Amino acid sequence: MFSLEERSRAVELYLTTPMTTAQVVECLGYPTRQCLERWLAMDPRYAGRMAKPIIPLETRRKAIELVLGGMQQKQAAKQLGVSVGAVHNWVRAYRRGGMAALQPRNQNAAQGGKSASVRPRGGADAGGGDDVEALRRRVEELELENALMREVVEVVKKDPGADLRRLSNREKTMLIDRLRPRYSLRSMACLLRIAPSSYHYHHARIGVDKYAGLRARVARAFADSKGRYGYRRVKAALGTGVSEKVIRRLMAEGGLSAHVPKRRRYSSYEGETTPAPGNLVNRDFTAERPNEKWLTDITEIKASDGKVYLSPMIDCHDGKIVAYTAGFHPNAELANRMLAEAAETLPDNARPVVHSDRGCHYRWPGWLELMERYGLIRSMSAKGCSPDNAAAEGFFGRMKTESVYPEHWEKRTRDEVLVLIDEYIHWYNHERIKQSLGWMSPVQYRQSQGMAA
C-alpha cells in the first residue's frame, strides 16, 4: 500500500512535468504504470482524459530511428523511457503507413497542460501545422509508392499490380538501388518492409556471380567432350545438383552449343540383285540383352585427299560398337571383314539378328556365306526407307555432329581420318555417357551389369 503523500507526489510529478508515466515510475521507483494511471484517472485535472497519455511525436520518431538503425526495441524503449509494447506498435504503424501513421490521434498531443509542442493545448490553430506536415509526408509516400510500382515492371519483371511487400529481399534491393538517388533509403526500406541490414547484405552481393565456379566447370566439361556434349550430358558429367535449365543458360551465355547435324549420307543401293529377307526388326531398336539385335550400314567421310568409308556393327542393347572397319573404298571386303570381326566376339549359342539396308554389300555372295557360317539371321529395311534403320543412321549423325564437322575432318588426310575414327569410337564405347544407360557409357554399363565388355 502506498500512502496518500506518495500518491500525491507521483500524480503531481506527472502533471507538472513533461514526464510520461513510464518516466515517473522510473524516477520515483514506484508504483507500476498501471497503478499510476489509476491514480491519475481519479484526479479531477485528469478526469475525462485518456488513461494513457499521448507520447510526443518527436519521441515516436526517435524510437523509429533507433530501431531502423539496428537497435533492439527493448533497448530503444528503455532509452526513451517508454514501454516495449509502445515501440512495437509504432514500428508496425510506421511500416504500414510511414511517418503519418505515427501522428497521435489527438493532434495537440497534450493532456492537462502536457504538450509535445510549444503551442497551448486549446489554441485554435494547434493542429494546423501538423496536419500540413502530415499531408506533405503522405504525398511523398504516395509518389514513392507509384515510382516503385513503375520500376517493378522494368527491374523485377513483375506485374504492375504486384504487392511490393511480397517481393523477395533481393528484388526489393534492386528496386531501392534504382530509386535511391531520388528517395531516401529509410523511406523505401520502410515502404518495402525490408530491414536496412538486409538491404546492405543483398546490395553487396548483387554484382557477384554465384555460378562463377560452375561456369568454369561447365566450360571444362564441354571442352573435355570436344564440344560434343549438350547441356544434359554436361550436367550428368558434372554430377551437379543444379537444374538442367541452369546448365543450359550457362552454356548459352558462354556460347557453348553442340553442333547442328548436316544431312548427307552415302548410298550403296544398286537394285535388287538377290531376294531380300523380311524386316524382322520392324523399327524396334531395343534389346533386352547383348547380341540379340545388331545393326549395320556404311557411311562416307570426306578427307582432303579423297573419302573414307566406315562400316560399324551396332548392338541395340546399349549402342555399343561391336566391331567396325574403315577404308578408302566401299567394297564387299569392307563389309565382310567387319562382319567376321563382329561374329568372332559372339559367345557360344548367340545368334543375333543382323539388320541392314538394301545395299549391295549385304546381298553379295561373300556376305551371305558369312551369315550362314556363323548362323546369323538376316533382316533388311524396305526399299529407300531410311527410318527402318534409324538407329544406325543416328550413330552416323552423332559422330559427324560431334566430331567430323566441328573438327573439320575434311581438312585432314585419309590416313589421319582413319586415326580419328579409331579415337572417336573408342571414346564412344568407353567414355560417352548416355541417359538411357543411367549416364554411363556402353562399356561402363556392361561392367556395372556384370557383363563382358
C-alpha positions in Angstrom: 0.0 0.0 0.0 1.1 3.5 -0.8 0.4 6.5 1.5 -1.6 9.4 0.4 1.5 11.6 0.3 3.2 9.1 -2.1 0.2 9.1 -4.4 0.1 12.9 -4.5 3.8 13.1 -5.2 3.5 10.8 -8.1 0.5 12.5 -9.6 1.9 16.0 -9.2 5.2 14.9 -10.8 3.3 13.7 -13.8 1.0 16.7 -14.1 3.6 19.4 -13.6 6.4 18.0 -15.7 6.7 16.7 -19.3 7.5 13.2 -17.9 5.5 10.2 -19.2 4.1 7.6 -16.8 7.0 5.3 -17.5 9.5 8.1 -16.7 7.7 9.0 -13.5 7.8 5.3 -12.4 11.5 5.1 -13.2 12.2 8.4 -11.4 10.3 7.5 -8.1 10.8 3.8 -8.2 7.2 3.3 -7.6 4.4 2.4 -8.4 3.6 0.5 -11.6 2.5 2.3 -14.7 -1.0 0.8 -14.4 -1.3 1.9 -10.8 -0.2 5.4 -11.7 -2.7 5.6 -14.5 -5.5 4.6 -12.0 -4.3 7.4 -9.6 -4.4 9.9 -12.5 -7.9 8.8 -13.5 -9.2 9.7 -10.0 -7.6 13.2 -10.2 -10.1 15.9 -11.4 -7.4 17.5 -13.5 -7.1 14.2 -15.5 -10.8 13.3 -15.4 -12.3 12.6 -18.8 -8.9 12.2 -20.5 -7.3 9.1 -21.8 -6.0 6.8 -19.2 -2.6 6.6 -21.1 -1.1 10.0 -22.1 -0.1 10.8 -25.6 3.6 10.4 -26.1 5.1 13.3 -28.2 5.6 12.7 -31.9 9.3 13.5 -31.5 9.7 10.6 -29.1 8.0 8.3 -31.5 10.2 9.4 -34.4 13.3 8.9 -32.2 12.1 5.4 -31.4 11.7 4.6 -35.1 15.1 5.9 -35.9 16.7 3.8 -33.2 15.0 0.6 -34.3 15.7 1.2 -38.0 19.3 1.9 -37.1 19.7 -1.6 -35.7 18.8 -1.2 -32.0 16.5 -3.7 -30.4 13.0 -2.5 -29.5 13.6 -3.3 -25.8 16.7 -1.2 -25.7 15.1 1.7 -27.6 12.1 1.6 -25.1 14.5 1.7 -22.1 16.5 4.6 -23.6 13.4 6.7 -24.3 11.5 5.7 -21.1 8.5 4.1 -22.8 7.1 0.6 -22.9 8.3 -2.1 -25.3 4.7 -2.5 -26.5 4.5 1.1 -27.5 7.7 0.9 -29.5 6.5 -2.2 -31.2 3.2 -0.6 -32.1 5.0 2.5 -33.5 7.3 0.4 -35.7 4.3 -1.6 -37.0 2.4 1.5 -37.7 5.4 3.1 -39.4 5.9 0.1 -41.7 2.2 0.3 -42.7 1.8 4.0 -43.2 5.0 5.8 -42.8 5.6 8.8 -40.5 2.0 9.9 -41.0 0.8 6.8 -39.1 2.8 7.9 -36.0 0.7 11.1 -35.5 -1.2 11.0 -32.2 -4.9 10.7 -32.6 -5.2 13.9 -30.6 -3.1 16.2 -32.8 -2.4 18.5 -29.8 -0.5 15.7 -28.1 -1.4 17.1 -24.8 -3.4 16.2 -21.6 -4.0 18.5 -18.8 -1.4 21.1 -19.9 1.2 18.5 -21.0 2.1 19.4 -24.6 4.6 18.0 -27.1 5.0 21.4 -28.7 5.2 25.0 -27.7 1.6 25.7 -28.7 -1.0 25.8 -25.9 -3.3 22.8 -25.9 -6.5 24.7 -26.6 -5.4 27.0 -29.4 -7.5 27.2 -32.5 -4.5 26.5 -34.8 -2.9 24.0 -32.6 -3.0 21.1 -35.1 -2.9 23.1 -38.3 0.9 22.8 -38.8 1.0 19.2 -38.0 -1.8 18.5 -40.5 0.0 20.2 -43.3 3.2 18.4 -42.5 1.4 15.0 -42.3 -0.2 15.7 -45.6 3.1 16.6 -47.2 4.7 13.4 -46.0 1.7 11.4 -47.2 2.0 12.8 -50.7 5.7 12.0 -50.7 4.9 8.4 -49.7 2.3 8.1 -52.5 4.8 9.4 -55.0 7.4 6.9 -53.8 4.9 4.0 -54.0 4.0 5.0 -57.6 7.6 5.1 -58.5 8.2 1.7 -57.1 5.3 0.3 -58.9 6.6 1.6 -62.2 10.0 0.1 -61.6 8.6 -3.3 -60.7 7.8 -3.9 -64.4 11.2 -2.9 -65.7 13.6 -4.1 -63.0 11.9 -7.1 -61.4 9.8 -8.1 -64.5 6.7 -8.5 -62.3 3.1 -7.4 -62.9 2.5 -3.7 -62.2 -0.2 -4.7 -59.6 2.2 -7.0 -57.7 2.3 -6.5 -53.9 5.6 -4.7 -53.2 5.9 -6.3 -49.8 5.7 -9.8 -51.2 8.8 -9.4 -53.3 12.0 -11.1 -52.3 14.6 -9.1 -50.4 16.9 -9.3 -53.5 14.2 -7.9 -55.7 13.5 -5.1 -53.1 17.2 -4.3 -53.1 17.2 -3.9 -56.9 14.2 -1.5 -56.7 15.9 0.5 -53.9 19.2 0.7 -55.9 17.2 2.0 -58.9 15.4 4.8 -57.0 18.0 5.5 -54.3 19.3 8.7 -55.9 15.8 10.2 -55.7 14.4 8.8 -52.5 16.0 8.1 -49.1 16.9 4.6 -48.1 14.9 4.9 -44.9 11.6 5.7 -46.6 12.0 3.0 -49.3 13.0 0.4 -46.7 10.0 1.2 -44.6 7.6 1.1 -47.5 9.0 -2.2 -48.8 9.3 -3.7 -45.3 13.0 -4.6 -45.6 15.5 -4.1 -42.8 18.4 -1.9 -43.7 20.8 -4.7 -42.8 19.0 -7.0 -45.3 19.3 -4.3 -47.9 23.0 -3.9 -47.4 23.5 -7.7 -47.4 21.9 -8.1 -50.8 23.3 -4.9 -52.2 26.8 -6.2 -51.6 26.0 -9.5 -53.4 24.0 -8.3 -56.4 27.1 -7.9 -58.6 28.5 -11.3 -57.5 28.1 -14.2 -59.9 27.1 -17.2 -57.7 27.7 -19.5 -60.7 31.2 -18.4 -61.4 32.7 -21.7 -60.3 30.1 -23.7 -62.1 30.7 -21.8 -65.3 34.3 -22.8 -65.3 33.4 -26.5 -64.6 30.8 -26.4 -67.4 33.3 -25.0 -69.9 35.8 -27.6 -68.9 33.4 -30.5 -69.2 32.3 -29.2 -72.6 35.9 -28.9 -73.7 36.7 -32.4 -72.4 33.9 -33.7 -74.7 35.5 -31.8 -77.6 32.3 -29.8 -77.9 30.1 -32.9 -78.4 28.0 -32.7 -75.2 24.8 -30.8 -74.9 23.5 -29.4 -71.6 22.0 -32.7 -70.4 25.3 -34.7 -70.8 27.3 -31.8 -69.3 25.0 -31.9 -66.2 25.4 -35.6 -65.9 29.2 -35.4 -66.4 29.5 -32.8 -63.6 27.2 -34.7 -61.2 25.9 -31.3 -60.0 22.6 -30.8 -58.3 21.6 -27.7 -60.2 18.8 -27.9 -62.7 19.3 -28.6 -66.4 17.9 -25.1 -67.1 20.8 -23.5 -65.2 23.3 -25.6 -67.2 21.6 -24.7 -70.4 21.6 -21.0 -69.6 25.2 -21.0 -68.5 26.2 -22.8 -71.8 24.2 -20.3 -73.8 25.8 -17.4 -72.1 29.2 -18.9 -72.7 28.5 -19.6 -76.3 28.8 -23.4 -75.7 26.5 -25.2 -78.1 26.6 -28.6 -79.7 26.9 -28.6 -83.5 23.9 -28.9 -85.7 23.8 -32.1 -87.8 24.1 -31.9 -91.5 22.2 -34.3 -93.8 24.3 -36.1 -96.3 25.0 -39.8 -96.5 26.5 -42.5 -98.7 24.1 -44.8 -100.6 25.1 -48.3 -101.6 21.8 -49.3 -103.2 22.3 -50.9 -106.7 19.0 -52.5 -107.3 17.5 -55.9 -106.3 20.5 -58.2 -107.1 19.2 -61.0 -104.8 16.0 -61.7 -102.9 15.7 -59.5 -99.8 14.7 -61.0 -96.4 11.9 -59.5 -94.3 12.2 -56.7 -91.9 12.4 -58.6 -88.6 13.4 -55.6 -86.5 10.5 -53.5 -87.7 11.9 -50.3 -86.2 12.2 -51.8 -82.7 15.7 -50.9 -81.9 15.7 -52.2 -78.4 17.1 -55.4 -77.0 16.8 -57.0 -73.6 20.3 -58.4 -73.7 23.5 -58.0 -75.7 23.9 -59.8 -79.0 20.2 -60.0 -79.7 19.9 -57.4 -82.4 22.7 -55.9 -84.5 22.5 -53.0 -86.9 25.0 -52.1 -89.7 25.4 -49.6 -92.5 28.1 -47.8 -94.4 28.8 -44.0 -94.4 31.3 -41.8 -96.2 33.5 -39.2 -94.6 35.3 -36.5 -96.7 39.0 -36.0 -96.4 41.4 -33.6 -98.1 42.6 -36.2 -100.4 39.5 -38.3 -101.0 36.9 -40.2 -99.0 36.9 -42.7 -96.1 34.2 -45.2 -95.6 33.1 -46.6 -92.2 31.2 -49.8 -91.7 30.2 -50.4 -88.0 28.2 -53.1 -86.2 26.0 -51.7 -83.5 24.4 -53.6 -80.6 20.8 -52.5 -80.0 21.1 -53.4 -76.3 23.3 -50.5 -75.3 24.5 -48.9 -78.6 28.0 -50.4 -78.3 30.1 -50.6 -81.5 30.8 -54.3 -81.5 33.2 -54.1 -84.5 34.0 -51.7 -87.3 36.1 -51.4 -90.4 37.2 -48.2 -92.2 38.8 -48.0 -95.6 39.2 -46.0 -98.8 36.7 -48.0 -100.9 33.1 -49.0 -100.1 33.5 -52.6 -101.4 32.4 -56.0 -100.2 35.7 -56.6 -98.4 35.0 -53.6 -96.1 31.6 -55.0 -95.0 32.6 -58.7 -94.9 35.7 -58.1 -92.8 33.6 -56.1 -90.3 31.0 -58.9 -90.1 33.7 -61.5 -89.5 35.2 -59.4 -86.7 31.9 -58.9 -85.1 30.9 -62.6 -85.3 34.2 -63.6 -83.6 33.1 -61.7 -80.5 29.9 -63.8 -80.1 29.7 -66.2 -77.2 28.5 -69.7 -77.8 24.9 -70.1 -78.9 24.5 -66.4 -79.6 22.7 -65.9 -82.9 21.7 -62.2 -83.3 19.5 -60.7 -86.0 21.7 -58.6 -88.3 19.7 -55.7 -89.8 20.9 -53.6 -92.7 19.5 -51.5 -95.5 19.3 -52.9 -99.1 22.8 -52.0 -100.0 24.6 -54.3 -102.5 27.2 -55.3 -99.9 24.6 -57.2 -97.8 23.4 -59.2 -100.9 26.6 -60.3 -102.4 27.7 -64.0 -102.0 30.5 -63.2 -99.6 28.2 -61.6 -97.1 25.6 -64.4 -97.4 28.2 -67.0 -96.9 29.4 -65.4 -93.7 25.9 -65.0 -92.4 25.3 -68.7 -92.9 28.7 -69.8 -91.5 28.1 -68.0 -88.2 24.4 -68.8 -88.0 23.3 -65.2 -88.1 19.7 -64.1 -89.0 19.3 -61.6 -91.8 16.9 -58.6 -91.7 16.6 -55.8 -94.2 14.8 -52.4 -94.4 12.3 -51.6 -97.0 13.5 -50.1 -100.3 14.5 -46.5 -99.9 13.2 -46.3 -96.3 16.0 -44.9 -94.0 13.8 -44.9 -90.9 13.8 -48.7 -91.0 17.5 -48.4 -90.0 17.2 -45.2 -88.0 19.5 -46.3 -85.1 22.4 -46.8 -87.4 21.7 -43.5 -89.2 21.5 -41.9 -85.8 25.0 -43.1 -84.8 26.5 -41.7 -88.0 24.7 -38.4 -87.4 26.0 -38.1 -83.8 29.5 -38.9 -84.9 29.5 -36.3 -87.7 27.8 -33.7 -85.5 30.1 -34.3 -82.5 33.4 -34.8 -84.3 33.6 -34.9 -88.1 32.1 -31.4 -88.8 33.3 -29.4 -85.8 36.8 -30.8 -86.0 36.9 -30.3 -89.8 38.0 -33.8 -90.8 37.6 -32.7 -94.4 40.9 -30.8 -93.9 42.7 -34.0 -92.8 44.2 -36.6 -95.0 42.6 -40.0 -95.3 45.2 -41.6 -93.1 44.6 -39.0 -90.4 40.8 -39.6 -90.7 41.3 -43.3 -90.0 43.1 -42.5 -86.8 40.4 -40.0 -85.8 37.7 -42.7 -86.4 39.6 -45.1 -84.0 39.8 -42.4 -81.4 36.1 -41.5 -81.7 34.8 -45.0 -81.5 37.0 -45.8 -78.5 35.6 -42.6 -76.8 32.1 -43.5 -77.9 32.3 -47.0 -76.3 34.3 -46.2 -73.2 33.5 -42.6 -72.2 30.5 -41.1 -74.0 27.6 -41.3 -71.4 24.0 -41.9 -72.4 20.9 -41.0 -70.5 19.3 -44.3 -71.4 22.1 -46.1 -69.6 21.9 -44.1 -66.4 24.5 -41.7 -67.6 27.1 -44.3 -68.3 29.0 -45.3 -71.4 28.2 -48.7 -73.1 31.3 -50.3 -71.6 30.7 -48.8 -68.1 27.1 -50.0 -68.3 28.1 -53.6 -69.2 30.6 -53.6 -66.4 28.0 -52.4 -63.9 25.7 -55.2 -65.0 28.5 -57.8 -64.7 28.6 -58.4 -68.4 31.7 -58.9 -70.6 32.6 -55.5 -72.0 
